[in-house]
Structure formats: C-alpha cells, structure tokens
Amino acid sequence: MITKSFDIKHLLHIIILMFACSILMCATTYAQSNDTIKAQSPSLYELRHERYIKRWNKLIPNQATVQYAGSIGMFSAGAGWRYGRNHHWETDLLLGFLPKYHSETAHMTFTIKERYIPWHCKISSRWEIEPLTTGIFFNTISGEDFWKHLPSRYPKHYYGFSTKIRSNVFLGQRLRYNIPKRKRLFHQAVLVYYEISSCDLYIVSKATNKDFPWRETLSLAIGVKWEL
C-alpha cells in the first residue's frame, strides 16, 4: 500500500511538472514570435529610406531615342522618361548634330521635348498603335552665328525672334512592339514614330505671308524609341 501510494504521488508530481514545463515553453515561444514580428516590421527609418530610394529611382531614364531630322539636327539621340497614369506623358532630352555640309560649320543642338499620348490602342498581345502624339519642344543650337539677344549691329526690334532658341509644336503617330518576356534582354518594347513639327518663326512667317512655302513651314522627323 505504501508503494502504491508513493507511485501515485510520484506520477502526480511528474504530470504537474510536465504541465508547468509545457506552459513555460508556450509562453517562451509566444514571446519569441512577437519579437520576430516586431523585428520584421519596418521601422520609421526603413520606411523613409524606402521612399527616398523610390524618389531617386524615378529620376533614372526609362527610355532611349534616336531621331532623324525634325529641326533639331540631322541626327539626334537621348534619354527620357514616361510617367503618369497609363504612361500618357513623356519627357525627352536630346542631343543633336548638324553636319558642316548643312551649314557653314558643324553645330550641336540640345532639345527638351514634352509629349502627350492620349490613346494606346492594342492590335494584339505584342502590337499597339498610338494614333496621336502631340506636344511641344524647345531647342537651342551652338555657334556664334546664333544669338539669344539682338546684337547691337541690328536696329532695335529688327528681329522679333531669337535665332538661338526655337519653340516648336508637333503632331505624330507611333507603332509599338511589346517584346515577349522570355525574349527580353535590355528593353521591354520598341517603338517607331514620325512627327510633323513647326517652330514659332515659321508659323508667324506663314500666317503673315501666304507665299511662304509649306516645305519650309513644316518639318518631318522619323525616330526609334526603346523602353527599358
């Protein structure tokens, strides 16, 4: 009887001890899981750092352009950004070259262009047509023959426009090819486009002189654009 009583008490002690250990282990595991969740939750610094990186990433150009003609040099190339809801807006910075045989000396040009694309019309999973692109661009040209302010050798108000800086408007169309994901290396899409433009000087000349030829009023540009 003494042995049985001892065995029962010993068993009860073991059960109580095991129960206490299990509660302690559960509490420890719960505390560790809370610490893990807190560690995984981003701190205020991490959130600010992430926003900071995102802002700088937006400054990285996401498209490249090569253009022929268009009143900004015989050839021009540069980088740009597409942005806005459904990528309706684009900004390009282009550096152009005008060879010597087009003028007395060779010249460099710099252009900033803002473009609006109201519609993206899908033809298939790979092809899209953009039936209208429109916008403005400003360009300047190197060389002492071009001036921003009227030189003293000319009478006051002799020229109403600067010969160094031109303001332009344009209309155009584009065809876009979306590269399949498995075949992408550096770009996700390639676009070909044309644009018809005119500058402030030519528009005023045509408006005030009906004999001013259209071939000198309008300029045609053909280009290729790569989207990163």
C-alpha positions as CSV (number, residue, x, y, z in Angstrom):
1,M,0.0,0.0,0.0
2,I,2.8,2.3,0.8
3,T,4.4,1.6,-2.6
4,K,1.2,2.2,-4.5
5,S,0.6,5.5,-2.6
6,F,4.2,6.5,-3.4
7,D,3.8,5.7,-7.1
8,I,0.5,7.7,-7.4
9,K,2.1,10.7,-5.7
10,H,5.2,10.4,-7.8
11,L,3.1,10.2,-11.0
12,L,1.1,13.3,-10.0
13,H,4.3,15.2,-9.4
14,I,5.5,14.2,-12.9
15,I,2.3,15.3,-14.5
16,I,2.3,18.7,-12.8
17,L,5.9,19.2,-13.7
18,M,5.2,18.4,-17.3
19,F,2.2,20.7,-17.4
20,A,4.3,23.5,-15.9
21,C,7.1,23.0,-18.4
22,S,4.6,23.0,-21.4
23,I,3.1,26.3,-20.2
24,L,6.6,27.8,-19.9
25,M,7.6,26.6,-23.3
26,C,4.4,28.0,-24.9
27,A,5.0,31.4,-23.2
28,T,8.6,31.4,-24.4
29,T,7.6,30.6,-28.0
30,Y,4.9,33.3,-28.0
31,A,7.4,35.9,-26.7
32,Q,9.9,34.9,-29.4
33,S,7.2,35.1,-32.1
34,N,6.3,38.6,-31.0
35,D,9.9,39.6,-31.1
36,T,10.2,38.2,-34.6
37,I,7.2,40.1,-35.8
38,K,8.5,43.3,-34.3
39,A,11.9,42.7,-35.9
40,Q,10.2,42.1,-39.3
41,S,8.1,45.2,-39.1
42,P,9.9,48.0,-40.9
43,S,11.0,50.9,-38.7
44,L,10.3,54.5,-39.4
45,Y,13.8,54.9,-40.7
46,E,13.4,51.9,-43.1
47,L,10.1,53.4,-44.4
48,R,11.7,56.8,-45.0
49,H,14.7,55.1,-46.7
50,E,12.5,53.1,-49.0
51,R,10.6,56.3,-50.0
52,Y,13.9,58.1,-50.6
53,I,15.1,55.3,-52.9
54,K,11.9,55.3,-54.8
55,R,12.1,59.0,-55.4
56,W,15.6,58.7,-56.8
57,N,14.7,55.7,-58.9
58,K,12.1,57.9,-60.7
59,L,15.0,60.1,-61.9
60,I,16.6,57.2,-63.8
61,P,15.6,57.4,-67.5
62,N,13.4,54.5,-68.7
63,Q,13.6,55.1,-72.5
64,A,16.1,55.9,-75.2
65,T,15.5,57.7,-78.5
66,V,17.3,58.0,-81.9
67,Q,15.8,60.5,-84.3
68,Y,16.5,61.6,-87.9
69,A,15.7,65.3,-88.9
70,G,12.9,67.2,-87.3
71,S,14.5,70.7,-87.0
72,I,16.9,69.6,-84.2
73,G,19.8,68.4,-86.2
74,M,20.4,65.8,-88.9
75,F,20.7,63.1,-86.2
76,S,19.8,63.3,-82.5
77,A,19.8,60.9,-79.6
78,G,19.0,61.0,-76.0
79,A,17.1,59.6,-73.0
80,G,13.7,60.2,-71.5
81,W,11.0,59.3,-69.0
82,R,7.5,58.0,-69.4
83,Y,5.1,58.6,-66.5
84,G,1.6,59.4,-65.4
85,R,-1.4,57.2,-65.3
86,N,-1.1,54.6,-68.1
87,H,2.1,56.4,-69.2
88,H,0.3,59.2,-71.1
89,W,3.2,61.6,-70.6
90,E,6.9,61.6,-71.8
91,T,9.8,63.9,-71.4
92,D,12.9,63.6,-73.6
93,L,16.3,65.2,-73.5
94,L,18.1,65.0,-76.9
95,L,21.5,66.0,-78.2
96,G,21.7,66.6,-82.0
97,F,24.3,67.0,-84.6
98,L,24.1,69.2,-87.7
99,P,26.9,68.4,-90.2
100,K,29.0,71.0,-91.9
101,Y,27.5,70.5,-95.3
102,H,24.2,71.6,-94.0
103,S,25.6,74.9,-92.9
104,E,28.9,76.8,-92.9
105,T,30.2,74.9,-89.8
106,A,29.0,71.9,-87.9
107,H,26.7,72.6,-85.0
108,M,25.4,70.8,-81.9
109,T,21.8,71.1,-80.7
110,F,20.1,70.5,-77.4
111,T,16.4,69.8,-77.2
112,I,13.9,69.2,-74.4
113,K,10.6,67.7,-75.5
114,E,7.3,67.1,-73.8
115,R,4.9,64.6,-75.3
116,Y,1.3,63.6,-74.6
117,I,-0.1,60.3,-75.8
118,P,-3.9,60.2,-75.2
119,W,-4.6,56.7,-76.6
120,H,-2.8,53.3,-76.6
121,C,-4.8,51.0,-79.0
122,K,-3.9,47.3,-78.8
123,I,-3.8,45.4,-82.1
124,S,-2.6,42.2,-80.5
125,S,-0.7,41.0,-77.4
126,R,2.5,42.3,-79.0
127,W,1.5,45.2,-81.2
128,E,0.0,48.6,-80.2
129,I,-0.7,51.7,-82.3
130,E,-0.7,55.2,-80.8
131,P,-2.8,57.1,-83.3
132,L,-1.9,60.5,-81.9
133,T,1.1,62.0,-80.2
134,T,1.4,65.7,-79.6
135,G,3.4,68.2,-77.6
136,I,6.0,70.9,-77.6
137,F,9.8,71.1,-77.6
138,F,12.4,73.8,-77.2
139,N,15.8,73.5,-78.8
140,T,19.0,75.6,-78.9
141,I,22.0,75.4,-81.2
142,S,25.7,76.1,-80.7
143,G,27.7,78.6,-82.6
144,E,28.4,82.4,-82.6
145,D,26.2,82.9,-85.6
146,F,23.2,82.3,-83.5
147,W,22.2,84.7,-80.7
148,K,19.7,84.9,-77.9
149,H,19.5,88.7,-77.7
150,L,19.6,91.0,-80.7
151,P,23.2,92.1,-81.5
152,S,24.0,95.8,-81.4
153,R,24.7,95.8,-85.2
154,Y,21.0,95.5,-85.9
155,P,18.4,98.3,-85.3
156,K,16.2,97.9,-82.3
157,H,13.3,95.4,-83.0
158,Y,14.8,94.4,-86.3
159,Y,14.3,90.8,-85.5
160,G,11.3,89.7,-83.4
161,F,12.7,86.2,-82.6
162,S,15.9,84.8,-81.2
163,T,17.9,82.8,-83.7
164,K,19.4,80.6,-80.9
165,I,16.3,79.3,-79.2
166,R,13.3,77.9,-81.0
167,S,9.8,76.9,-79.6
168,N,8.1,74.1,-81.6
169,V,4.8,72.2,-81.7
170,F,4.3,68.8,-83.2
171,L,1.8,66.0,-84.1
172,G,2.7,62.4,-84.9
173,Q,1.9,58.7,-84.6
174,R,3.7,55.7,-83.3
175,L,3.7,51.9,-83.6
176,R,4.8,49.9,-80.6
177,Y,6.1,46.3,-80.4
178,N,6.0,44.7,-76.9
179,I,8.9,42.2,-76.6
180,P,7.8,38.9,-75.1
181,K,9.1,38.5,-71.5
182,R,11.1,35.4,-72.3
183,K,13.0,37.3,-75.1
184,R,13.7,40.5,-73.2
185,L,17.4,41.4,-72.6
186,F,17.5,45.2,-72.1
187,H,14.2,46.5,-73.3
188,Q,10.5,45.7,-72.9
189,A,9.3,47.5,-76.1
190,V,10.4,49.1,-79.3
191,L,8.5,52.0,-81.0
192,V,8.9,53.6,-84.4
193,Y,7.3,57.0,-85.0
194,Y,7.1,60.0,-87.2
195,E,6.3,63.6,-86.2
196,I,5.4,66.8,-88.2
197,S,6.5,70.0,-86.4
198,S,6.8,73.7,-86.9
199,C,8.5,76.4,-84.9
200,D,7.3,79.8,-83.8
201,L,9.2,81.7,-86.5
202,Y,7.8,79.6,-89.4
203,I,4.3,79.7,-88.0
204,V,4.4,83.5,-87.9
205,S,6.0,83.7,-91.3
206,K,3.3,81.5,-92.8
207,A,0.5,83.4,-91.1
208,T,1.8,86.8,-92.3
209,N,2.9,85.7,-95.7
210,K,0.7,83.3,-97.7
211,D,3.5,82.8,-100.2
212,F,5.8,81.3,-97.6
213,P,6.2,77.7,-98.7
214,W,4.8,74.8,-96.7
215,R,8.0,72.8,-97.2
216,E,9.8,75.4,-95.1
217,T,7.0,75.8,-92.6
218,L,6.7,72.1,-91.7
219,S,9.5,69.6,-90.7
220,L,9.3,65.8,-90.7
221,A,11.1,63.6,-88.1
222,I,11.4,59.8,-88.1
223,G,12.6,58.0,-85.0
224,V,13.0,54.9,-83.0
225,K,12.4,54.6,-79.2
226,W,13.4,51.8,-76.8
227,E,11.5,51.4,-73.5
228,L,13.5,49.9,-70.6
